[in-house]
Amino acid sequence: MNFEYFFAKKIIKGGSHSFSTPIVRISIIAIALGIAMMTLSLTIVEGFQNEIKNKISGFGAHISISKYESRGLMEAAPLSLNRDFIQDLRKNENISLVQPYAYKGAVLKTDKENQAIILKGIDQDYNWGFFEDYLKEGRVPNIKRSKNSKEALISEKLASKLQLGLGDDFLLYFVQQRPRFRKFKISGIYNSGFGELDDQMVLSDIKHIQKINDWDEDQVSGLEIYLKDFDKLEKSLTEVKETIDYDLSARSIRESRLDIFNWLELQDINVLIIIGLLILVCGIDIISALLILILEKTRSIGILKALGSRDSSIRKIFIYNASYLIILGLVFGNLVGLSLAYLQKEYAFLTLPQEAYFIDRVPIEFNFLKLALLNLGTLLVCILMLILPSSIISKIDPSKSIRFD
């Protein structure tokens, strides 16, 4: 055990009845509160970003493929499923699912109300996981390979606005040359909280859109691709573009919903500002505690200097002491912050207005790598902030400080 660490340990053990004790305790509490707030900020922003990304991807997948000549979502040129590249895509290690889709604009008509909607056509292999999580009533449509399914899934907002309920029938009118209509039956009602899309999206069998567009059974608007790791989106998009045929285009969800992703990136800036300010406050608190400790131990510093201790060695003693206080604050702060975050994740006692935030509760997501880096960064910054204030030790005169009381 080196001299500096030994002396710092003695100060820590013997300081329980000194006049600096209340100030030191306040500093520890301040650091603990700061790290608790930083932990909550990080877990909330991480949770919020993941929730919104999952909701956007649930409606539109991570990557979508369509023909180059397609004129928007509603006027897509047909893409044949009898293409070799589809099997190559399914072999990609980061692709979990490739599924066909088709969109068609329509007017949902009841006896009292009309509403413009988007009909999303899906097949029997469609992954209903996202919509099953947000089902309010009923079940997802039962899409069969052999015949058309008239079952449809609509949002709670649409059902309420048009006064429709589970099991009710409704008509969809398709405005085109030779206007057509189809009759559907509500098998389920969902509420994702994503108002913009809930207001429009109705899901049913893709065969209806194929017949209305006079397409063959193997023709669709495009393909949706879901990834195993969203963080590899850009890399996977490049691989998809290299795999598909020359007459097709691939677009990521980030490109198609740039407004949402820009908004999510602003949250990163906000949390960085919050964390920066809280680390600064923690640093100022520990500097105050260090200066009080130096003032209290002025006589001891003079004796150590008189015995031949170097200024750098004495500075290490107080930096070790202050580092111990920082670590105590980090431990208690993490206990408080992680406990509150866990309780919110399990019991969702803090709610949000869903109309404004797209979710009805404060979301929590634990990214332990980021939390570890946050703690390490806080510790290092606070210790670095102690180097300059600790230089006051070099200005203490042994002859005067030994008489100091």
ChimeraX attribute file (.defattr): number of C-alpha atoms within 10 A of each C-alpha:
attribute: neighborCount
match mode: 1-to-1
recipient: residues
	/A:1	5
	/A:2	6
	/A:3	12
	/A:4	18
	/A:5	17
	/A:6	12
	/A:7	17
	/A:8	20
	/A:9	16
	/A:10	11
	/A:11	16
	/A:12	14
	/A:13	9
	/A:14	10
	/A:15	14
	/A:16	12
	/A:17	8
	/A:18	10
	/A:19	12
	/A:20	17
	/A:21	15
	/A:22	13
	/A:23	17
	/A:24	22
	/A:25	14
	/A:26	14
	/A:27	24
	/A:28	27
	/A:29	21
	/A:30	19
	/A:31	30
	/A:32	25
	/A:33	21
	/A:34	25
	/A:35	28
	/A:36	25
	/A:37	20
	/A:38	27
	/A:39	25
	/A:40	23
	/A:41	20
	/A:42	24
	/A:43	25
	/A:44	21
	/A:45	20
	/A:46	21
	/A:47	19
	/A:48	22
	/A:49	20
	/A:50	17
	/A:51	17
	/A:52	18
	/A:53	19
	/A:54	16
	/A:55	19
	/A:56	19
	/A:57	22
	/A:58	17
	/A:59	16
	/A:60	18
	/A:61	21
	/A:62	25
	/A:63	25
	/A:64	23
	/A:65	21
	/A:66	23
	/A:67	19
	/A:68	13
	/A:69	13
	/A:70	17
	/A:71	10
	/A:72	9
	/A:73	15
	/A:74	15
	/A:75	15
	/A:76	19
	/A:77	18
	/A:78	20
	/A:79	22
	/A:80	16
	/A:81	16
	/A:82	10
	/A:83	11
	/A:84	11
	/A:85	14
	/A:86	16
	/A:87	11
	/A:88	12
	/A:89	19
	/A:90	14
	/A:91	11
	/A:92	15
	/A:93	11
	/A:94	17
	/A:95	18
	/A:96	14
	/A:97	18
	/A:98	20
	/A:99	19
	/A:100	23
	/A:101	22
	/A:102	26
	/A:103	23
	/A:104	22
	/A:105	21
	/A:106	22
	/A:107	17
	/A:108	24
	/A:109	15
	/A:110	15
	/A:111	9
	/A:112	7
	/A:113	10
	/A:114	14
	/A:115	16
	/A:116	15
	/A:117	19
	/A:118	20
	/A:119	28
	/A:120	21
	/A:121	23
	/A:122	23
	/A:123	19
	/A:124	15
	/A:125	13
	/A:126	14
	/A:127	15
	/A:128	11
	/A:129	10
	/A:130	14
	/A:131	20
	/A:132	15
	/A:133	11
	/A:134	14
	/A:135	19
	/A:136	15
	/A:137	14
	/A:138	16
	/A:139	18
	/A:140	22
	/A:141	21
	/A:142	16
	/A:143	21
	/A:144	12
	/A:145	12
	/A:146	7
	/A:147	9
	/A:148	14
	/A:149	20
	/A:150	18
	/A:151	21
	/A:152	27
	/A:153	25
	/A:154	27
	/A:155	25
	/A:156	22
	/A:157	17
	/A:158	21
	/A:159	17
	/A:160	10
	/A:161	13
	/A:162	18
	/A:163	13
	/A:164	17
	/A:165	18
	/A:166	16
	/A:167	15
	/A:168	12
	/A:169	16
	/A:170	17
	/A:171	17
	/A:172	21
	/A:173	16
	/A:174	19
	/A:175	13
	/A:176	11
	/A:177	6
	/A:178	7
	/A:179	9
	/A:180	12
	/A:181	15
	/A:182	13
	/A:183	13
	/A:184	18
	/A:185	20
	/A:186	24
	/A:187	22
	/A:188	23
	/A:189	27
	/A:190	23
	/A:191	19
	/A:192	22
	/A:193	21
	/A:194	18
	/A:195	17
	/A:196	10
	/A:197	16
	/A:198	19
	/A:199	20
	/A:200	20
	/A:201	19
	/A:202	22
	/A:203	18
	/A:204	27
	/A:205	26
	/A:206	26
	/A:207	24
	/A:208	20
	/A:209	23
	/A:210	21
	/A:211	11
	/A:212	16
	/A:213	15
	/A:214	10
	/A:215	15
	/A:216	12
	/A:217	12
	/A:218	13
	/A:219	21
	/A:220	26
	/A:221	26
	/A:222	25
	/A:223	20
	/A:224	21
	/A:225	23
	/A:226	21
	/A:227	20
	/A:228	13
	/A:229	12
	/A:230	16
	/A:231	9
	/A:232	11
	/A:233	19
	/A:234	13
	/A:235	11
	/A:236	21
	/A:237	18
	/A:238	12
	/A:239	13
	/A:240	23
	/A:241	15
	/A:242	11
	/A:243	15
	/A:244	18
	/A:245	14
	/A:246	10
	/A:247	10
	/A:248	15
	/A:249	17
	/A:250	20
	/A:251	17
	/A:252	21
	/A:253	18
	/A:254	18
	/A:255	11
	/A:256	14
	/A:257	13
	/A:258	12
	/A:259	10
	/A:260	15
	/A:261	18
	/A:262	11
	/A:263	11
	/A:264	18
	/A:265	11
	/A:266	11
	/A:267	16
	/A:268	15
	/A:269	11
	/A:270	13
	/A:271	17
	/A:272	15
	/A:273	12
	/A:274	16
	/A:275	21
	/A:276	14
	/A:277	14
	/A:278	20
	/A:279	22
	/A:280	16
	/A:281	16
	/A:282	27
	/A:283	23
	/A:284	17
	/A:285	21
	/A:286	26
	/A:287	22
	/A:288	17
	/A:289	24
	/A:290	25
	/A:291	18
	/A:292	17
	/A:293	22
	/A:294	20
	/A:295	15
	/A:296	16
	/A:297	17
	/A:298	22
	/A:299	21
	/A:300	17
	/A:301	24
	/A:302	22
	/A:303	17
	/A:304	17
	/A:305	22
	/A:306	14
	/A:307	10
	/A:308	9
	/A:309	13
	/A:310	12
	/A:311	18
	/A:312	13
	/A:313	15
	/A:314	22
	/A:315	22
	/A:316	18
	/A:317	20
	/A:318	25
	/A:319	21
	/A:320	19
	/A:321	22
	/A:322	25
	/A:323	19
	/A:324	16
	/A:325	22
	/A:326	25
	/A:327	17
	/A:328	16
	/A:329	25
	/A:330	24
	/A:331	17
	/A:332	17
	/A:333	25
	/A:334	23
	/A:335	16
	/A:336	19
	/A:337	21
	/A:338	18
	/A:339	14
	/A:340	15
	/A:341	23
	/A:342	17
	/A:343	13
	/A:344	18
	/A:345	20
	/A:346	10
	/A:347	9
	/A:348	15
	/A:349	10
	/A:350	12
	/A:351	12
	/A:352	13
	/A:353	12
	/A:354	14
	/A:355	12
	/A:356	11
	/A:357	15
	/A:358	18
	/A:359	20
	/A:360	16
	/A:361	18
	/A:362	19
	/A:363	22
	/A:364	25
	/A:365	19
	/A:366	18
	/A:367	12
	/A:368	10
	/A:369	8
	/A:370	14
	/A:371	17
	/A:372	11
	/A:373	11
	/A:374	18
	/A:375	18
	/A:376	12
	/A:377	13
	/A:378	26
	/A:379	19
	/A:380	13
	/A:381	14
	/A:382	22
	/A:383	18
	/A:384	13
	/A:385	15
	/A:386	22
	/A:387	15
	/A:388	9
	/A:389	15
	/A:390	21
	/A:391	14
	/A:392	13
	/A:393	20
	/A:394	14
	/A:395	8
	/A:396	16
	/A:397	15
	/A:398	19
	/A:399	13
	/A:400	11
	/A:401	17
	/A:402	17
	/A:403	11
	/A:404	14
	/A:405	8
